[in-house]
């Protein structure tokens, strides 16, 4: 079974873990930033939440 990623979920979407990996921070920091910003996922697949480029920029700004 192939691992789900943003491309398979329908475009340029990333999970919190993928965003954390790209930013070089922990998953926890990204998840806390998402909660603090009250961001809604752009897509969901099962229990996985996927975030788009706009959300990714907001998360990066909140962490920096």
N, C-alpha and C positions, 0 to 999 in steps of 0.2 A: 504494500500500500504506500503510495507516495505521500510525502509530508506536505501538508497544506501550507501554501505561502500566499502572499498578497496577489501574485499574478493569477493564481488559480481562483482566488476569492472574487475576482472581477475588477482588475485594474491595479493601480499603484497603491496598495494598502499594506500596512504593516501591523504586526502584533506589538504589544508593549515590549516583549522580549527582543524583537527585531530592532525596535527603535532604540532600546537600551544598548544593544550591541553596536549599532552604528554610532551612537553618541559616546560610547566608552564609559557608561555608568551602569549601576546595578538596576535590575528589574524593579526593585522596590522604589528607587528614586523616581522612575518613570511612572509607576503605578500611583505613587503619592502625588505627582504632578498632575496626572489625569484626574484624580479625585479632587484635588484643590481647584483645578480649572473647570470641574464639572463637565468634562467632555463626554459626549455621547459617541459611541462607536459608529463609524460609517457603514459597517457591515458586521454581521455576526454569523458564525458557522459553528453550530454546537455551542460550546461554552467559550469559544475563542472570539475575542473582539478585535476587529481590524480598524485601524485609523488611517485617514488619508493624509495627503501632503500638508494641508492647512493645519490639521491637528498636530502633525509632527513638528511643524515650525513653532507652534505655541508651546509644545512640550519642551523643545530645545531652549526656547527663550526663558521658560520658567525655571529650568534647571541651571542655566548659566548665571 
